[in-house]
Amino acid sequence: MVKSFLHGKMKWLLCLAVVTCGFCFGSINASGAEPIPLRGIVEGFYGTPWTQEKRLDMLKFCSDHNLNAYIYAPKDDPYHRAKWREPYPQDKLADLQELVKTAKANNVRFIFAISPGLDIELSGYRGVLDRVAMEKKLMAMYDLGVRDFAIFFDDIKNKDGRGQAEFLNWVNEHFIAKHADVAPLITVPTEYFRQDMEENGSIKEYTRDFSQTLDKNILVLYTGEKVVPDGLSDTDYQAALSLYGRKLGVWWNYPVSDYLEAKLALGSVEKLPQDSVIPAIFFNPMKHAELSKISLSTAADYAQNPGNYDAVKSWHKAIKDLYGNLAPAMENFADHSQHMVVSWAVIGPEDGAALRVLLNEYWQADSPADKQSKQEKVVQELTKLDNSLATLERQLLPQQLAECQPQLAQLRRIIKADLTGLAVLAGDKAKAESFKQELAEVRAHDKTALISETCARAFLNELAGHIK
């Protein structure tokens, strides 16, 4: 067992050395055909953490999909973040030990993470006490069988870059280095996306101090250009390496939906580097473990072969593998729930792109006959979609249906109102009142179930603008 962990640590160090050397001698180029060395899932979302059963199932999922790592970092586990100094109760320790054993049995590295940044002291007597507390916490996990550790400083106010790095260096020297079977430490800084690392074209003080002080064998993860960016190009990735002066792994915030809980992220991961040497990549999932598997399946395909990854092909394959005979129906539904948008985040494929084309053609029809023809195509597609939703409501497994029932029901309401609105515009004025009632019903559920916002749902607003 020790020999296998030593071998793993040597591979890690070699990988990090390659990336560092690549930085020293210029841009990092590769065929993109090799798997990303450390690739997996980070349970790092806010909100209700996954249950033990979901975690055990996800470890098996990782193994089945050639994902070799799982970071345990649920923001709302109090002993991970808010009460990080306190030891886990015995029942929680037993759960963690089961996860560690299951991960090892499935050849998945179980990475235990702590987020102490809310109240950690980095200097003085209390700083000494917190170093001791951290060492105790890590040692308790080591005794359970954990051999991979991470310490995160994301989403906090304290921006003492040098102090954080010195703390991590102390842990690296006094704990990581003293255990030959422990892999290199992983961290996330407080400025963890590139646009937050710079100001007016210059590196910010925190990032400069953190990056220059931190031991070079500690792996830093970042989220790309933004917290939730619309892709990460090879050029942008290389710019981040140049800015940081060291290797960087990627924490990718898709399909996580904790910032837009009414929406399901059911698309493929896309627009990721294809020609860069990336030492590690972790995908942050939704609280909906079953539905996260669609995107995570595509993530596994990407991480296994970045240079030849086809997002669309991978998405179709993932749904077929996960849903079998229900795959066509699930594709029709998932197609309308991929794109995540808030004021500070844009990510994921467009929702219902093919249907949106038909809707646009309907509005652009330049004669009554053309209008009728285009309407028939729209009605056909909306009816097909509704039939798919009805099939899913009847046949999905209970745990799958529970995670998507609100959005399934809302899309059916939207389609019903769309069809009624089309009938009204085609001359059936008797349905005008029904349309208003159906529109009101959709609006009543908009805050709790978002879906097809720029397609079927937008079309409903467009219809309403033509029906007085």
C-alpha positions as CSV (number, residue, x, y, z in Angstrom):
1,M,0.0,0.0,0.0
2,V,2.8,2.4,0.9
3,K,4.6,1.6,-2.3
4,S,1.5,2.4,-4.4
5,F,1.1,5.8,-2.6
6,L,4.8,6.6,-3.1
7,H,4.4,5.8,-6.8
8,G,1.4,8.1,-6.9
9,K,3.3,10.9,-5.2
10,M,6.3,10.6,-7.6
11,K,3.9,10.8,-10.5
12,W,2.3,13.9,-9.0
13,L,5.7,15.6,-8.5
14,L,6.8,14.7,-12.0
15,C,3.6,16.2,-13.4
16,L,4.0,19.4,-11.5
17,A,7.7,19.6,-12.5
18,V,6.7,19.3,-16.2
19,V,4.2,22.1,-15.9
20,T,6.7,24.3,-14.0
21,C,9.4,23.7,-16.6
22,G,7.0,24.4,-19.3
23,F,6.3,27.8,-17.7
24,C,10.0,28.5,-17.5
25,F,10.7,27.8,-21.1
26,G,7.6,29.3,-22.7
27,S,4.2,28.2,-23.6
28,I,3.0,24.7,-22.7
29,N,1.9,22.7,-25.7
30,A,0.8,19.1,-26.0
31,S,-1.3,17.0,-28.3
32,G,-4.1,17.0,-25.8
33,A,-4.4,13.2,-26.3
34,E,-3.1,12.3,-22.8
35,P,-5.5,12.2,-19.8
36,I,-5.3,15.0,-17.3
37,P,-3.3,13.4,-14.5
38,L,-5.7,14.3,-11.6
39,R,-9.3,14.5,-12.8
40,G,-12.5,14.3,-10.8
41,I,-15.3,15.8,-8.8
42,V,-15.2,18.5,-6.1
43,E,-18.2,18.4,-3.9
44,G,-17.8,22.1,-3.2
45,F,-21.2,23.6,-3.6
46,Y,-23.3,25.6,-1.1
47,G,-26.5,24.2,0.3
48,T,-27.5,20.8,1.5
49,P,-24.5,18.4,1.1
50,W,-24.9,15.1,-0.5
51,T,-26.0,12.2,1.6
52,Q,-23.7,9.3,2.4
53,E,-25.5,7.1,-0.1
54,K,-25.0,9.7,-2.9
55,R,-21.3,10.1,-2.1
56,L,-20.8,6.3,-2.2
57,D,-22.6,6.1,-5.5
58,M,-20.6,9.0,-6.9
59,L,-17.3,7.3,-6.0
60,K,-18.5,4.3,-8.0
61,F,-19.5,6.6,-10.8
62,C,-16.0,8.1,-10.8
63,S,-14.4,4.7,-11.1
64,D,-16.7,3.7,-13.9
65,H,-15.8,6.9,-15.9
66,N,-12.1,7.0,-15.3
67,L,-12.2,9.9,-12.9
68,N,-9.5,9.2,-10.3
69,A,-10.2,11.8,-7.6
70,Y,-12.9,13.2,-5.4
71,I,-12.5,16.3,-3.2
72,Y,-14.7,16.3,-0.1
73,A,-15.4,20.0,0.4
74,P,-19.1,20.6,1.1
75,K,-19.4,24.3,2.1
76,D,-22.2,23.5,4.5
77,D,-20.5,20.7,6.4
78,P,-19.8,22.6,9.6
79,Y,-16.6,20.6,10.4
80,H,-15.2,21.4,7.0
81,R,-15.7,25.2,7.2
82,A,-17.5,27.0,10.0
83,K,-16.3,24.6,12.8
84,W,-13.1,23.4,11.1
85,R,-11.1,23.2,14.4
86,E,-13.6,20.8,15.9
87,P,-13.2,17.1,15.5
88,Y,-15.8,15.2,13.6
89,P,-18.3,13.3,15.8
90,Q,-17.9,9.5,15.8
91,D,-20.9,8.9,13.5
92,K,-19.4,11.4,10.9
93,L,-16.0,9.8,11.3
94,A,-17.5,6.4,10.5
95,D,-19.1,7.8,7.4
96,L,-15.8,9.4,6.3
97,Q,-13.9,6.1,6.9
98,E,-16.5,4.3,4.7
99,L,-15.9,6.9,2.0
100,V,-12.2,6.5,2.2
101,K,-12.4,2.7,2.0
102,T,-14.8,2.8,-0.9
103,A,-12.7,5.3,-2.8
104,K,-9.6,3.1,-2.4
105,A,-11.5,0.0,-3.5
106,N,-12.5,2.0,-6.7
107,N,-9.0,3.4,-7.3
108,V,-10.3,7.0,-6.6
109,R,-8.2,9.4,-4.5
110,F,-10.3,10.7,-1.7
111,I,-9.1,14.2,-1.1
112,F,-10.1,15.7,2.3
113,A,-10.4,19.4,2.2
114,I,-10.7,22.0,5.0
115,S,-11.8,25.7,4.5
116,P,-10.5,27.5,7.6
117,G,-10.6,31.0,6.1
118,L,-13.7,32.4,7.9
119,D,-11.9,32.8,11.2
120,I,-8.4,31.4,11.0
121,E,-5.5,33.3,12.7
122,L,-2.4,33.4,10.7
123,S,0.0,35.0,13.2
124,G,0.7,35.4,16.9
125,Y,-0.2,33.0,19.7
126,R,-3.6,32.2,18.2
127,G,-1.9,31.6,14.9
128,V,0.2,28.9,16.6
129,L,-2.9,27.4,18.1
130,D,-4.6,27.2,14.7
131,R,-1.6,25.5,13.2
132,V,-1.8,22.9,15.9
133,A,-5.5,22.6,15.4
134,M,-5.0,22.1,11.7
135,E,-2.4,19.4,12.2
136,K,-4.7,17.6,14.6
137,K,-7.6,17.7,12.1
138,L,-5.4,16.4,9.3
139,M,-3.9,13.7,11.5
140,A,-7.3,12.5,12.4
141,M,-8.1,12.1,8.7
142,Y,-4.8,10.4,8.1
143,D,-5.6,7.9,10.8
144,L,-8.8,7.1,8.8
145,G,-6.8,6.3,5.7
146,V,-6.8,9.7,3.9
147,R,-3.6,10.3,1.9
148,D,-4.7,13.4,-0.1
149,F,-5.4,16.8,1.5
150,A,-6.5,20.3,0.5
151,I,-6.8,23.6,2.3
152,F,-9.1,26.2,0.7
153,F,-9.2,30.0,1.2
154,D,-12.0,30.8,-1.2
155,D,-15.0,33.1,-0.5
156,I,-13.6,34.9,2.5
157,K,-12.8,38.5,3.3
158,N,-9.2,38.1,4.7
159,K,-6.7,38.8,1.9
160,D,-3.4,38.2,3.6
161,G,-1.7,36.4,0.8
162,R,1.6,36.1,2.4
163,G,0.1,34.9,5.7
164,Q,-2.0,32.3,4.0
165,A,0.9,31.0,2.0
166,E,3.2,30.8,5.0
167,F,0.5,28.8,6.8
168,L,0.2,26.4,3.9
169,N,4.0,26.1,3.8
170,W,4.0,25.2,7.5
171,V,1.4,22.5,6.9
172,N,3.4,21.3,3.9
173,E,6.6,21.1,6.0
174,H,5.2,19.8,9.3
175,F,2.6,17.4,8.0
176,I,2.7,16.7,4.2
177,A,6.4,16.2,4.0
178,K,6.6,14.1,7.1
179,H,4.3,11.4,5.6
180,A,5.9,9.8,2.6
181,D,2.6,8.3,1.5
182,V,0.8,11.6,1.3
183,A,0.3,13.3,-2.0
184,P,1.2,17.0,-2.6
185,L,-1.1,19.5,-0.9
186,I,-3.8,21.3,-2.9
187,T,-5.2,24.8,-2.3
188,V,-7.5,27.4,-3.6
189,P,-6.5,31.1,-3.0
190,T,-8.9,33.9,-2.1
191,E,-8.4,35.5,-5.5
192,Y,-9.2,32.3,-7.4
193,F,-10.2,33.6,-10.9
194,R,-7.9,35.5,-13.2
195,Q,-9.9,38.7,-13.5
196,D,-9.8,39.0,-9.8
197,M,-6.0,38.5,-9.7
198,E,-5.4,41.7,-11.8
199,E,-6.2,45.3,-11.6
200,N,-5.5,47.9,-14.3
201,G,-3.2,45.4,-16.1
202,S,-1.1,44.6,-13.0
203,I,-1.1,41.7,-10.6
204,K,-2.9,42.5,-7.3
205,E,-1.0,42.5,-4.0
206,Y,-2.7,39.5,-2.6
207,T,-2.1,37.3,-5.7
208,R,1.5,38.5,-5.9
209,D,2.2,37.7,-2.3
210,F,0.4,34.4,-2.3
211,S,2.0,33.1,-5.5
212,Q,5.5,34.2,-4.7
213,T,5.5,32.9,-1.1
214,L,3.8,29.5,-1.6
215,D,5.9,26.4,-1.9
216,K,6.2,25.4,-5.5
217,N,5.0,21.8,-4.9
218,I,1.6,22.9,-3.6
219,L,-1.0,22.7,-6.3
220,V,-3.1,25.8,-6.8
221,L,-6.6,25.5,-8.3
222,Y,-8.5,28.4,-10.0
223,T,-11.8,28.7,-11.8
224,G,-10.7,30.4,-15.1
225,E,-11.3,33.9,-16.2
226,K,-14.3,34.3,-13.8
227,V,-16.0,32.4,-11.0
228,V,-18.3,30.9,-13.7
229,P,-16.9,31.8,-17.1
230,D,-18.2,31.0,-20.6
231,G,-15.3,28.7,-21.4
232,L,-11.5,28.7,-20.8
233,S,-9.3,29.0,-23.9
234,D,-5.8,27.7,-24.1
235,T,-4.7,31.3,-24.5
236,D,-6.5,32.4,-21.3
237,Y,-5.1,29.4,-19.4
238,Q,-1.5,30.3,-20.5
239,A,-2.1,33.9,-19.4
240,A,-3.1,32.7,-16.0
241,L,0.1,30.6,-15.8
242,S,2.2,33.6,-16.8
243,L,0.4,35.7,-14.2
244,Y,0.8,33.2,-11.4
245,G,4.3,32.0,-12.3
246,R,3.5,28.4,-11.5
247,K,1.3,25.4,-12.4
248,L,-2.4,25.8,-12.0
249,G,-5.2,23.2,-11.8
250,V,-8.7,24.0,-12.7
251,W,-11.9,24.0,-10.6
252,W,-14.7,24.1,-13.1
253,N,-18.0,25.4,-12.0
254,Y,-20.3,23.4,-14.2
255,P,-22.8,21.8,-13.6
256,V,-23.0,23.5,-10.1
257,S,-26.2,25.5,-9.7
258,D,-26.1,26.8,-6.2
259,Y,-26.2,30.4,-7.5
260,L,-29.3,29.6,-9.6
261,E,-31.1,26.8,-7.8
262,A,-34.3,27.1,-9.8
263,K,-32.3,25.9,-12.9
264,L,-30.9,22.5,-13.8
265,A,-27.5,22.4,-15.6
266,L,-28.0,19.4,-17.9
267,G,-25.6,20.2,-20.7
268,S,-22.1,19.1,-21.5
269,V,-18.9,20.8,-20.3
270,E,-17.6,22.8,-23.2
271,K,-15.0,25.4,-24.3
272,L,-12.1,24.0,-22.2
273,P,-8.4,23.9,-23.2
274,Q,-7.4,21.3,-25.7
275,D,-3.7,21.9,-26.2
276,S,-2.5,22.8,-22.7
277,V,-0.8,20.6,-20.1
278,I,-3.2,20.8,-17.1
279,P,-2.1,19.0,-14.0
280,A,-5.6,18.7,-12.5
281,I,-9.2,19.4,-13.1
282,F,-12.2,19.1,-10.8
283,F,-15.8,19.6,-11.8
284,N,-18.2,21.1,-9.2
285,P,-21.6,19.4,-9.4
286,M,-25.2,20.3,-8.5
287,K,-26.8,19.2,-5.3
288,H,-28.8,17.0,-7.6
289,A,-26.4,14.1,-7.7
290,E,-28.3,11.9,-10.3
291,L,-28.8,14.7,-12.8
292,S,-25.3,15.9,-12.4
293,K,-24.1,12.7,-13.9
294,I,-25.0,13.9,-17.4
295,S,-22.5,16.8,-17.3
296,L,-20.0,14.8,-15.2
297,S,-20.0,12.0,-17.8
298,T,-19.0,14.5,-20.5
299,A,-16.4,16.0,-18.1
300,A,-14.9,12.5,-17.8
301,D,-14.7,12.3,-21.5
302,Y,-13.0,15.7,-21.7
303,A,-10.5,14.9,-18.9
304,Q,-9.6,11.6,-20.5
305,N,-8.8,13.1,-23.9
306,P,-9.0,16.9,-24.0
307,G,-7.6,17.3,-27.5
308,N,-10.2,15.1,-29.2
309,Y,-13.2,15.9,-27.0
310,D,-16.5,16.5,-28.8
311,A,-19.0,18.1,-26.4
312,V,-22.1,17.3,-28.5
313,K,-21.1,13.7,-29.2
314,S,-20.2,13.2,-25.6
315,W,-23.5,14.6,-24.4
316,H,-25.6,12.3,-26.6
317,K,-23.5,9.3,-25.4
318,A,-23.8,10.3,-21.7
319,I,-27.6,10.5,-21.9
320,K,-27.9,7.2,-23.8
321,D,-25.7,5.4,-21.3
322,L,-27.5,6.9,-18.3
323,Y,-31.1,6.6,-19.5
324,G,-31.3,3.8,-22.0
325,N,-34.7,3.6,-23.7
326,L,-35.6,7.0,-22.1
327,A,-32.6,8.7,-23.7
328,P,-34.6,10.4,-26.6
329,A,-37.1,11.8,-24.1
330,M,-34.4,12.9,-21.7
331,E,-32.4,14.6,-24.5
332,N,-35.5,16.6,-25.5
333,F,-35.9,17.7,-21.9
334,A,-32.2,18.3,-21.1
335,D,-31.8,20.3,-24.3
336,H,-33.9,23.0,-22.7
337,S,-32.0,23.2,-19.4
338,Q,-28.3,23.7,-20.2
339,H,-27.5,27.4,-20.1
340,M,-26.8,29.1,-16.8
341,V,-27.0,32.9,-16.6
342,V,-26.9,35.5,-13.8
343,S,-25.4,39.0,-13.7
344,W,-21.9,37.6,-13.1
345,A,-22.0,34.2,-14.7
346,V,-22.6,32.7,-18.1
347,I,-21.9,29.1,-18.9
348,G,-23.3,26.1,-20.7
349,P,-24.7,25.4,-24.2
350,E,-27.7,27.4,-25.4
351,D,-31.2,26.1,-24.5
352,G,-33.4,24.7,-27.2
353,A,-31.3,26.1,-30.1
354,A,-33.1,24.1,-32.8
355,L,-36.6,25.0,-31.6
356,R,-35.6,28.6,-31.3
357,V,-34.8,28.6,-35.0
358,L,-38.3,27.4,-35.8
359,L,-39.8,30.0,-33.4
360,N,-37.9,32.8,-35.2
361,E,-39.0,31.5,-38.5
362,Y,-42.6,31.6,-37.3
363,W,-42.3,35.3,-36.4
364,Q,-40.5,36.1,-39.7
365,A,-43.1,34.4,-42.0
366,D,-44.1,36.9,-44.7
367,S,-47.5,35.5,-45.8
368,P,-50.5,33.8,-44.3
369,A,-49.7,30.5,-46.0
370,D,-46.1,30.7,-44.8
371,K,-47.3,31.6,-41.3
372,Q,-49.5,28.6,-41.2
373,S,-46.8,26.3,-42.4
374,K,-44.3,27.6,-39.8
375,Q,-46.9,27.3,-37.1
376,E,-47.5,23.7,-37.9
377,K,-43.8,23.0,-37.5
378,V,-43.7,24.7,-34.2
379,V,-46.8,22.9,-32.9
380,Q,-45.3,19.6,-34.1
381,E,-42.1,20.2,-32.1
382,L,-43.8,21.5,-29.0
383,T,-46.1,18.5,-29.0
384,K,-43.2,16.1,-29.4
385,L,-41.5,17.8,-26.5
386,D,-44.5,17.6,-24.3
387,N,-44.9,13.9,-25.1
388,S,-41.3,13.4,-24.0
389,L,-42.0,15.2,-20.8
390,A,-45.0,13.0,-20.1
391,T,-42.9,9.9,-20.8
392,L,-40.3,11.0,-18.3
393,E,-42.9,11.8,-15.6
394,R,-44.2,8.2,-16.0
395,Q,-41.0,6.3,-16.4
396,L,-38.0,8.0,-14.7
397,L,-36.7,6.3,-11.6
398,P,-38.0,7.9,-8.4
399,Q,-34.7,9.4,-7.5
400,Q,-34.2,10.9,-11.0
401,L,-37.8,12.3,-11.1
402,A,-37.5,13.8,-7.7
403,E,-34.6,16.0,-8.8
404,C,-36.3,17.4,-11.9
405,Q,-40.0,17.3,-11.2
406,P,-40.4,21.1,-10.8
407,Q,-38.7,21.9,-14.1
408,L,-40.6,19.1,-15.9
409,A,-43.9,20.4,-14.7
410,Q,-43.0,24.0,-15.5
411,L,-41.9,23.2,-19.1
412,R,-45.2,21.4,-19.6
413,R,-47.1,24.5,-18.4
414,I,-45.0,26.6,-20.8
415,I,-45.7,24.3,-23.7
416,K,-49.4,24.2,-23.0
417,A,-49.6,28.0,-22.9
418,D,-47.5,28.3,-26.0
419,L,-49.9,26.0,-27.9
420,T,-52.9,28.0,-26.7
421,G,-51.3,31.3,-27.6
422,L,-50.5,30.0,-31.1
423,A,-54.2,29.0,-31.5
424,V,-55.3,32.4,-30.4
425,L,-53.1,34.2,-33.0
426,A,-54.3,31.8,-35.6
427,G,-57.8,33.0,-35.1
428,D,-59.3,31.0,-32.2
429,K,-60.2,34.1,-30.0
430,A,-62.3,31.9,-27.7
431,K,-59.0,30.6,-26.2
432,A,-57.7,34.1,-25.2
433,E,-59.0,33.8,-21.7
434,S,-57.4,30.3,-21.3
435,F,-54.2,31.7,-22.5
436,K,-54.1,34.4,-19.9
437,Q,-54.8,31.9,-17.2
438,E,-52.1,29.6,-18.4
439,L,-49.6,32.4,-18.7
440,A,-50.4,33.4,-15.1
441,E,-49.8,29.8,-13.9
442,V,-46.4,29.8,-15.6
443,R,-45.4,33.1,-14.1
444,A,-46.5,31.8,-10.6
445,H,-43.8,29.1,-10.9
446,D,-41.0,31.1,-12.6
447,K,-39.1,31.7,-9.4
448,T,-38.9,28.1,-8.4
449,A,-38.5,26.4,-11.8
450,L,-36.5,28.0,-14.6
451,I,-36.2,26.3,-17.9
452,S,-35.9,27.2,-21.6
453,E,-35.8,30.9,-20.7
454,T,-34.6,32.0,-24.2
455,C,-36.7,29.5,-26.1
456,A,-40.1,28.1,-25.1
457,R,-40.4,30.5,-22.1
458,A,-39.3,33.5,-24.1
459,F,-41.8,32.6,-26.9
460,L,-44.6,32.7,-24.4
461,N,-43.7,36.3,-23.6
462,E,-43.6,37.0,-27.3
463,L,-47.0,35.6,-27.8
464,A,-48.4,37.6,-24.8
465,G,-47.2,40.7,-26.5
466,H,-49.4,40.0,-29.5
467,I,-52.5,38.9,-27.6
468,K,-54.4,41.8,-26.2
